[in-house]
């Protein structure tokens, strides 16, 4: 099991200005400080913003999950599979 962050206010990172996104990430890091790092982050609504990977790395996170059941393009764009999604079985075949 992995302990990670998700933000406090569940902002759309791809629409929010950089300052509130940075605050969400910083607040998550403070909350996780007692847990072994690096932590993971699940983007609220599965959406990342352009500055999020840099901000996450600076805050001590090691990877982040988006909300698409697709292959990873790197540590800040990991796929996330929802077992209740009707496409779940198709995802397993990839």
C-alpha positions, 0 to 999 in steps of 0.5 A: 500500500502506498500513502499519497496526496490528493489536495485539500480543496480538490482543484482542477490543476489544469484550470487553477492558477499556479499559486493555488496549485502550489498551495494544494501540493504544499498542504499535501506534503505537510500532511504526509510529512510523517510518512515515508517519502517519496509519496505519490499524488493522485491529480484531482479529477485526474488532471495535471497542470503544466507546473504540477510535476515541478511543484510535486518534485520540489515538495517531495513527491515521487510520482503522480497518477492521472485518471486515464487507464493508459500507459505511463509517459513518465513518473508524473503521468502514471495511469490509474485504473478504476476497477468499476469502469466498464472498460476495466477488463479491456485495460487488463488486455493491454 
